[in-house]
Amino acid sequence: MENRKIFRSIDDNIIAGVNASPNPFNNELNVELNLEEGAEATIQLFDMLGKERVTLVNQNLSAGTYKTEFDAATLPSGTYFYRLTAGEYTETRKISGV
């Protein structure tokens, strides 16, 4: 069963970055990606041991802001890291699941 939605553009000309909410998350995780220019973008979620739990996106995207929702109900409680890679840019942030 597919537990994510396709990214959709909602705005243009936003600085690069990624944000996930709510923090802590329970059953649903919302991810917003901002790209200053087009790039091959990947967002992955890792557990504390560094094991990749899910790839939320892995596609070539134009400049703009994108949002997706991830059904996190099957993930156990704990601390996770989500990582954005877009071209040569990489950003990693911590998030908690309850």
C-alpha positions as semicolon CSV with decimal commas, in nm:
position;residue;x (nm);y (nm);z (nm)
1;M;0,000;0,000;0,000
2;E;0,138;0,340;-0,102
3;N;0,174;0,570;0,198
4;R;0,291;0,893;0,037
5;K;0,160;1,147;-0,207
6;I;0,333;1,293;-0,512
7;F;0,494;1,630;-0,454
8;R;0,306;1,921;-0,605
9;S;0,435;2,272;-0,673
10;I;0,271;2,549;-0,467
11;D;0,507;2,846;-0,514
12;D;0,821;2,961;-0,699
13;N;1,147;3,136;-0,610
14;I;1,185;3,008;-0,251
15;I;1,525;2,952;-0,083
16;A;1,646;2,592;-0,061
17;G;1,552;2,390;0,245
18;V;1,332;2,121;0,394
19;N;1,098;2,114;0,694
20;A;0,889;1,838;0,849
21;S;0,600;1,880;1,092
22;P;0,456;1,824;1,338
23;N;0,750;1,757;1,567
24;P;0,695;1,522;1,737
25;F;0,483;1,338;1,479
26;N;0,238;1,056;1,543
27;N;0,051;0,905;1,248
28;E;0,122;1,165;0,980
29;L;0,434;1,355;0,880
30;N;0,410;1,661;0,656
31;V;0,721;1,752;0,459
32;E;0,780;2,080;0,274
33;L;1,067;2,120;0,029
34;N;1,186;2,455;-0,110
35;L;1,409;2,462;-0,418
36;E;1,577;2,777;-0,546
37;E;1,650;2,605;-0,877
38;G;1,563;2,277;-1,040
39;A;1,749;1,970;-0,915
40;E;1,735;1,595;-0,865
41;A;1,588;1,589;-0,513
42;T;1,586;1,307;-0,259
43;I;1,433;1,310;0,088
44;Q;1,504;1,009;0,308
45;L;1,402;0,922;0,664
46;F;1,657;0,737;0,883
47;D;1,631;0,586;1,231
48;M;1,885;0,644;1,511
49;L;2,099;0,355;1,387
50;G;2,130;0,514;1,042
51;K;1,898;0,264;0,874
52;E;1,694;0,417;0,595
53;R;1,326;0,370;0,684
54;V;1,171;0,531;0,377
55;T;1,251;0,745;0,073
56;L;0,984;1,016;0,059
57;V;1,087;1,155;-0,278
58;N;1,346;1,076;-0,543
59;Q;1,279;1,277;-0,854
60;N;1,388;1,570;-1,070
61;L;1,198;1,882;-0,957
62;S;1,175;2,235;-1,094
63;A;1,236;2,539;-0,874
64;G;0,951;2,596;-0,628
65;T;0,791;2,477;-0,307
66;Y;0,657;2,124;-0,275
67;K;0,460;1,946;-0,004
68;T;0,388;1,583;0,069
69;E;0,226;1,383;0,348
70;F;0,367;1,055;0,477
71;D;0,157;0,799;0,667
72;A;0,393;0,729;0,959
73;A;0,155;0,502;1,152
74;T;0,378;0,197;1,096
75;L;0,692;0,362;1,235
76;P;0,779;0,288;1,598
77;S;0,824;0,574;1,843
78;G;1,174;0,716;1,847
79;T;1,414;0,972;1,707
80;Y;1,457;0,998;1,332
81;F;1,659;1,206;1,089
82;Y;1,533;1,330;0,755
83;R;1,781;1,425;0,486
84;L;1,733;1,638;0,176
85;T;1,980;1,601;-0,110
86;A;1,929;1,839;-0,403
87;G;2,217;1,859;-0,647
88;E;2,524;1,930;-0,432
89;Y;2,316;2,061;-0,140
90;T;2,251;1,835;0,161
91;E;2,054;1,916;0,477
92;T;1,978;1,681;0,767
93;R;1,738;1,748;1,054
94;K;1,615;1,555;1,358
95;I;1,250;1,471;1,429
96;S;1,074;1,258;1,691
97;G;0,795;1,007;1,648
98;V;0,556;0,925;1,935
